[in-house]
C-alpha cells in the first residue's frame, strides 16, 4: 500500500456489544449514546494512547451531534454519571486567553502506564439511583 493510501485511510472506532448491553448504557439518552463514539474517535489507539488526555469541547460536540450546547453538555454529564467518562483535567483559559476544554478518561479503555489489561469500566458498577459524581465545567 502506498504512503498516500495510508494517509487517506478511514478513521474508525470500535463499539463493543457488551458495553452497549450494560444497564448503564441503556439508561443513557440517545444524545449521550451518540456522543460516546465521537469521544472514542479522539482516542489515538493503544500505540499512541492518549486516554486521560482526550479533549472534545461542548461546542465541538454540539456541532458534531447537531444539537445545542446545553444538550451536548447534558450528554457529557450523563456519560460521567453512568461511569463511561471521568474528567482528568478541568477546562481552563490558557496563558494567552485561549480556552482549553476538559480532558477525559474513557473508562472502557486502558490508561497509559497502567498495569491493568483494560480500562476500569466504571459503568459496570453503576446502579439505578446511584450515579457517579458529575463535575460540571
N, C-alpha and C positions, 0 to 999 in steps of 0.2 A: 504494500500500500504506500502511495506517495505521501510525502510530508503534507502536501496541500489537502489531501483527502482526510488525513488525521485532524488537521486544524478545523475542517468543516464538519467534523463528525457530530452526531447528536449528543446533547447533554440530557441525561435521564436520571431518574431516581427510582429506588426500589421501595414499593409499598408492600409490607408483609401482611399476609392474610391473618395470622394470629394476632397481630396488633389491632387490625380492624375488627376483630371479633371480640375484643375486650369490652366489658361493660363501660369502661371509661370512654372508649371511642363512640359507642352508641349513645352516650349521654351528651356528646358534643353537638353543637348546632352544625348545620350544613356549612355555614361560613367558616367555622373553626376547622372542620374536616377539609375544606378546600384550601385553607391557609397552610396546613401542615406540609403538604408536598412542596409548596413554594419555599418553606423554611428548609426542607431537606435538599432542595436544589442548591442552596447556598453552601452545603457541605462539600468539601473538596475531595472526599474519598479517604480510604484508610491510609494511603501513602502520603498524603498531604493533609492529615487530619487537623481540621480547624474547629472541631466540636468544642464548645465552650467560648468560642470567639465568632460564632455565626451572627451576622448582623442583617437585619431586614427592618426597615423603618415602617411605622404605621402608614405613612404616606405611600411608600412603595407597595406595601401590602394592599392598601385600598385600591391603588391603580391596577394592580395585577388581578384582583378579585372583582373589580368593577363595582365597588361599594364605597360608601362614605367613610371618612376616617374614624368616626365613632364606632361604626360596625366593625371595622378592622381591629380597632383597639380592644373591643369586647372579645373578638376571636382570640387575640393574644392572651387575654385574661383567662378565657376558658381553657386554653391549652396549658396554662400554668396550673389552674385549679385542678385539672384532671391528671397532672403529672407528666405531661408529654414534653414540656419545656421548663427550664429553670433559668432565670436571669443570673448571669455570672458577672455582669458589669452593667451598671446603670447608665442611662443616657446622660450626655454631658455636652457642654459647649467646649470646643477646642480652644487653643491659645489665641487663634485669630478670629474667634467667634463662630467658627464653622461647627455645626451640630454633628454629634456622633450618636447614632442610635444605640439602643442596648445590645449587649452581646448575650447570646443564648447557648445553653447546652440542650441538645436534643437527647432526652434520656434513653431513647431507643439505641443510640449509638455510643460506642466506646469513646471515652475521653482520652486525649493524648497522654501518654505516660502512665496510664492506668494498668494495674496488674489484672484487671478483670478481662474476661474474653469477650464481653459485650457490654452494653450500657446498663445503667441502673434500672431502667424500665419501671419508674415510679408509678406509672399508670396502672400497673398490675395490682398495686396496693390501694388504689382508690376505691372508696365505697360511697354509695349514695348518702348525701348529707355530710360527708367528711372530706371536703375539698382541701387541697394543698394551699398554702399561703400564696396570695397573689400580690406581687409587687407592681404597683402602678407607676408608670413613668410619666 
